[in-house]
Amino acid sequence: MAIRFHCDHCGKEIKADDSAGGKWGKCPSCHNKLYVPNLNIGDELTLAPVDETDEQREKRLMAETHQLAQDILQEREAPEGATDFGGPGSEMSEKEVTKNIILYLRQMADGELAGADSTVAAIAAHGRQVIAILDTIALSDIPEPELADIAPQVLAGLIRTLRSKIG
């Protein structure tokens, strides 16, 4: 006698040999992993335990990815021979200014206020350039990838705050 049951993923009816009862298999239709119930008469349906290791691993990997992104955002390359970053006479390329603006917005969104204050101090001398880059970011339909998880209204508020601090 064959075991008849439905796939939990696609709902397709599946027929399996009695010998497959109580084992794992793949749905012939959707190829998802499923548990073949052991339905001997009088027995209760035995459910397989939820495999939480995959979920825990995914959460751990997401946390590591977030931490790596934060570390990359906070890295700064100091010009050779310079020990004071962002002093009045320091030169900063547009790419560096943009990187620091994004760093500031990220720090504010993450509540790192002390770091955000030092980032503002580093870019304050480049006022016009900062305002122009902020305008570009504010008018962009697609935010920078580092800022994509910040709600648009919050990001707009952070941009306004930085504009008021700079200009």
C-alpha positions as CSV (number, residue, x, y, z in Angstrom):
1,M,0.0,0.0,0.0
2,A,1.4,3.4,-1.0
3,I,1.5,6.5,1.3
4,R,-0.4,9.4,-0.1
5,F,0.2,13.0,1.1
6,H,0.5,16.5,-0.2
7,C,3.6,18.6,-0.7
8,D,3.8,21.4,1.9
9,H,5.3,23.7,-0.7
10,C,3.4,23.2,-3.9
11,G,0.3,21.2,-2.7
12,K,0.8,18.5,-5.3
13,E,-0.4,15.0,-4.3
14,I,2.5,12.6,-3.8
15,K,2.5,8.8,-3.7
16,A,5.4,7.1,-1.9
17,D,6.2,3.5,-1.1
18,D,5.6,2.3,2.5
19,S,9.3,1.9,2.9
20,A,9.8,5.7,2.4
21,G,7.6,6.5,5.4
22,G,9.5,8.4,8.1
23,K,12.2,9.6,5.8
24,W,13.1,12.7,3.9
25,G,12.7,13.1,0.2
26,K,12.2,15.6,-2.6
27,C,8.9,16.5,-4.2
28,P,8.8,15.3,-7.8
29,S,7.0,18.5,-8.8
30,C,8.8,21.4,-7.0
31,H,12.0,19.5,-5.8
32,N,11.7,20.9,-2.3
33,K,12.8,18.8,0.6
34,L,9.9,17.2,2.5
35,Y,9.2,14.6,5.1
36,V,7.4,11.5,4.0
37,P,4.9,10.7,6.8
38,N,5.0,7.2,8.3
39,L,1.3,6.3,8.2
40,N,1.0,2.8,9.6
41,I,-2.6,2.3,10.8
42,G,-2.9,3.3,14.4
43,D,0.3,5.3,14.4
44,E,0.3,9.1,14.9
45,L,1.9,11.2,12.2
46,T,5.5,11.8,13.2
47,L,6.8,15.3,12.4
48,A,10.4,16.0,11.9
49,P,12.0,18.6,14.1
50,V,12.5,22.1,12.7
51,D,16.0,22.5,11.6
52,E,16.9,25.8,13.1
53,T,20.6,25.6,12.3
54,D,20.0,27.1,8.8
55,E,18.0,30.0,10.3
56,Q,20.6,30.6,12.9
57,R,23.4,30.5,10.3
58,E,21.5,32.9,8.1
59,K,21.0,35.4,11.0
60,R,24.7,35.1,11.9
61,L,25.8,35.7,8.3
62,M,23.5,38.7,8.0
63,A,24.9,40.2,11.2
64,E,28.5,39.6,9.9
65,T,27.6,41.3,6.6
66,H,26.2,44.3,8.4
67,Q,29.3,44.5,10.7
68,L,31.6,44.3,7.6
69,A,29.6,47.1,5.9
70,Q,29.9,49.3,9.0
71,D,33.6,48.6,9.2
72,I,34.1,49.6,5.6
73,L,32.1,52.7,6.0
74,Q,34.2,53.8,9.0
75,E,37.6,53.2,7.3
76,R,39.4,56.3,6.3
77,E,42.5,56.7,4.3
78,A,44.6,59.5,5.7
79,P,46.8,61.4,3.3
80,E,50.5,60.6,3.5
81,G,52.2,62.6,6.1
82,A,49.0,64.0,7.5
83,T,48.0,63.3,11.1
84,D,45.1,65.8,11.4
85,F,42.2,64.7,9.2
86,G,40.1,67.6,7.8
87,G,42.0,70.6,9.0
88,P,41.4,74.0,7.3
89,G,44.2,73.5,4.8
90,S,43.6,69.9,4.0
91,E,42.7,68.8,0.4
92,M,39.9,66.3,-0.1
93,S,38.8,64.9,-3.4
94,E,35.1,64.8,-4.3
95,K,35.1,61.1,-3.8
96,E,36.5,61.5,-0.3
97,V,33.9,64.2,0.5
98,T,31.1,62.0,-0.8
99,K,32.5,59.0,1.3
100,N,32.5,61.2,4.4
101,I,29.0,62.5,3.7
102,I,27.7,58.9,3.4
103,L,29.7,58.0,6.5
104,Y,28.0,60.9,8.5
105,L,24.5,59.9,7.3
106,R,25.2,56.3,8.3
107,Q,26.6,57.3,11.7
108,M,23.6,59.5,12.4
109,A,21.1,56.7,11.3
110,D,23.0,54.3,13.6
111,G,23.0,56.7,16.6
112,E,26.8,57.1,16.5
113,L,26.7,60.8,17.4
114,A,30.3,61.3,18.5
115,G,31.6,59.8,15.3
116,A,29.1,61.9,13.3
117,D,30.4,65.1,14.9
118,S,34.0,64.3,14.0
119,T,33.0,63.5,10.4
120,V,31.2,66.9,10.2
121,A,34.4,68.5,11.4
122,A,36.4,66.8,8.7
123,I,34.2,68.0,5.9
124,A,33.1,71.4,7.2
125,A,35.9,73.2,5.3
126,H,34.5,71.9,2.0
127,G,31.1,73.6,2.5
128,R,30.1,74.3,-1.1
129,Q,31.2,70.9,-2.3
130,V,29.3,69.2,0.5
131,I,26.1,71.2,-0.3
132,A,26.4,70.2,-4.0
133,I,26.9,66.5,-3.1
134,L,24.0,66.6,-0.6
135,D,21.7,68.1,-3.3
136,T,22.7,65.3,-5.6
137,I,22.0,62.7,-3.0
138,A,18.7,64.3,-2.0
139,L,17.4,64.5,-5.6
140,S,18.5,61.0,-6.5
141,D,15.6,58.5,-6.9
142,I,17.9,55.6,-5.8
143,P,19.9,56.2,-2.6
144,E,23.5,55.2,-2.2
145,P,23.7,51.4,-1.4
146,E,25.1,52.2,2.0
147,L,22.0,54.3,2.8
148,A,19.4,52.1,1.1
149,D,18.1,50.7,4.5
150,I,17.3,54.2,5.9
151,A,13.7,55.3,5.4
152,P,13.5,58.1,2.8
153,Q,11.9,60.6,5.3
154,V,14.7,59.9,7.9
155,L,17.4,60.3,5.2
156,A,15.9,63.6,4.1
157,G,15.9,64.8,7.7
158,L,19.5,63.8,8.1
159,I,20.5,65.6,4.9
160,R,18.7,68.8,6.1
161,T,20.5,68.6,9.4
162,L,23.9,68.2,7.7
163,R,23.1,71.2,5.4
164,S,22.3,73.3,8.3
165,K,25.6,72.4,10.1
166,I,27.7,73.1,7.0
167,G,26.1,76.2,5.5
